[in-house]
Amino acid sequence: MKPGYAVRAPRRSELTEILDAVNAAGRAGDPTAAAQTVDEYLRVWSRLDTGRDAWIVTGPGGEVAGYGHVTAETGEGRVHADAYTHPGHEGAGIGTRLLELAETRAAELATTAGQDLSLYNYVYLGGDSERLLRARGYRCTRVHQRMSIALDGPLAAPVWADGVTLRPCTGTAEDLRAVHACVEDAFGDRWGGEPRPYDVWADDLLYDGFDPSLWLLAERAGRIAGAALCRFRDVRGELAGEVGQLAVGREDRRLGIGRSLLLSSFALFAERGAPSVGLDVDSESLTGAHLLYARAGMTVTVSIGRFEREVSGATADGARTRG
């Protein structure tokens, strides 16, 4: 890094300033990116050893110039790295330094696990971050798209198949477990799909900002056939809608349930004054979800590549590309 920059472990008292840098970096790559929150990061940090798994970069004036962390899933053979450079400090070598730290930590985790691990980085395509990763031997193994629709005009009305009804989630334990069962069934055939126990799934979704009235459920034959799990997110200082998960059970596909749930989500957010709705989707979805969203009027705002490199337990310099 350039003179005047330093790296160390983050402190809880710095979290707000860290998020300012993280969100500024996100918006620089995609103005429609939703702001990450203190609650979300506290949940992430609860799973980390922040003294070893997270880093803050300070600038010449002591300000937060960059941040990064790794989250390990050694049981699944992978480590995820996240790194952010405040746009006011680009060109200082922060991204390179954070990537080096992530690789070194991944190598330590591989040593502890007694096996090679896949190190994943997710970055906007077409920028300096992609060029840095490719130069260090990473290759892009998947592309995700962020899509959005403005709610400033007429919206198509959902058309429900006979026998399908719509209702909001009640938020009861029984209803939440039924939603989880539907989501697990729907995502069971997705690329890289792995079963997610209820507690893990709930921990990712049922936190600050959870509103069961924003979870739309399609029922058919007495069971939940599909679900649109929505929430409000801060986008450019406004509360915009987000469809976090859109799922249709495998037995209930080809009935237009996914499209109707999506259109119902648009209508719900429009009624509540949201200016737009966004979501993330696999660009190679086996169910053609990205095509469904495009037909419903959503457009791609940014493409995000998953870059992968295999890290051995020897040294980070011995990392190799997975072929």
Secondary structure, DSSP 8 states (H G I E B T S, - for coil): --TT-EEE---GGGHHHHHHHHHHHHHHH-TT-----HHHHHHHHTTS-HHHHEEEEE-TTS-EEEEEEEEEEGGGTEEEEEEEE-GGGTTSSHHHHHHHHHHHHHHHHHHHHTS-EEEEEEEETTSHHHHHHHHTT-EEEEEEEEEEEE-SS--------TTEEEEE----HHHHHHHHHHHHHHHTTSTT-----HHHHHHHHSSTT--GGGEEEEEETTEEEEEEEEEEEEETTEEEEEEEEEEE-GGG-SSSHHHHHHHHHHHHHHHTT-SEEEEEEETT-TT-HHHHHHHTT-EEEEEEEEEEEEE-SS-GGG-B---
